[in-house]
């Protein structure tokens, strides 16, 4: 299989875009395009947001929120990330104190 990127035309909210992707990425790209197009149409059809740029930003914000709120097997990944960050900070503090000993 070729890992060389090729151009592919996609349509989002009635507008056509050319996107580079490999043959292996095409199916995932089409799923992402479909998902984004659906989100943007949902926002547009709601009638509260006007303008393609604003619709795109609202869709991006909604999708980012979904991503940050993902639960996998009952585990809140956002909470896991927050706790890992706290642990990383604690480890850095302990290690920096150890540096002073040597």
C-alpha positions in Angstrom: 0.0 0.0 0.0 1.2 3.5 -0.9 1.9 5.9 2.0 2.1 8.8 -0.5 -0.5 11.5 0.0 -2.9 12.1 -2.8 -5.5 14.8 -3.2 -9.1 14.0 -2.5 -12.1 16.3 -2.9 -14.6 16.4 0.0 -17.7 18.5 0.5 -18.6 20.2 3.8 -21.7 22.3 4.1 -22.0 22.4 0.3 -18.5 23.7 -0.2 -15.8 21.6 -1.9 -12.3 21.2 -0.4 -9.2 19.4 -1.7 -7.5 17.4 1.1 -4.3 15.5 1.0 -4.4 12.0 2.4 -3.0 8.5 1.8 -5.0 5.7 0.4 -5.0 4.1 3.9 -6.5 7.3 5.4 -9.3 7.8 3.0 -12.0 5.9 4.9 -11.2 7.7 8.1 -11.2 11.0 6.4 -14.6 10.4 4.8 -16.0 9.5 8.2 -14.5 12.7 9.7 -15.9 14.8 6.8 -19.3 13.2 7.3 -19.3 13.9 11.0 -18.1 17.5 10.6 -20.7 18.1 7.9 -23.4 16.7 10.1 -22.4 18.9 13.0 -22.2 22.0 10.9 -25.6 21.3 9.3 -27.1 20.7 12.7 -25.9 24.1 13.9 -26.9 25.9 10.7 -30.4 24.3 10.8 -30.8 25.4 14.4 -30.9 28.9 13.0 -29.1 30.6 16.0 -25.6 30.9 14.3 -25.2 32.7 10.9 -22.2 32.6 8.7 -20.1 29.6 7.6 -17.1 30.7 9.6 -19.1 31.0 12.9 -20.8 27.7 12.2 -17.4 26.0 11.7 -16.1 27.5 14.9 -19.2 26.4 16.9 -18.8 22.9 15.4 -15.1 22.8 16.3 -15.9 23.9 19.9 -18.7 21.3 20.2 -16.4 18.5 18.9 -13.5 19.6 21.2 -15.9 19.4 24.1 -17.0 16.0 23.1 -13.4 14.8 22.8 -12.5 16.2 26.2 -15.6 14.6 27.7 -15.0 11.1 26.3 -15.6 8.2 28.6 -14.0 4.9 27.8 -15.3 1.9 29.8 -16.7 4.4 32.3 -13.5 6.3 32.7 -13.6 10.1 32.2 -10.5 10.8 30.0 -10.6 14.5 30.9 -10.3 13.6 34.6 -7.5 11.1 33.8 -5.6 13.8 31.9 -6.1 16.3 34.8 -4.9 13.8 37.4 -1.9 12.8 35.2 -0.9 16.5 35.0 -1.1 16.9 38.7 1.1 13.7 39.2 3.6 15.1 36.6 3.8 18.3 38.6 4.3 16.5 41.9 7.0 14.3 40.3 8.8 17.3 38.9 8.8 19.0 42.3 10.2 15.9 44.0 12.9 15.4 41.3 13.9 19.0 41.4 14.4 18.7 45.2 16.6 15.6 44.6 18.7 17.6 42.2 19.7 19.9 45.0 21.1 16.9 46.9 23.7 16.2 44.2 
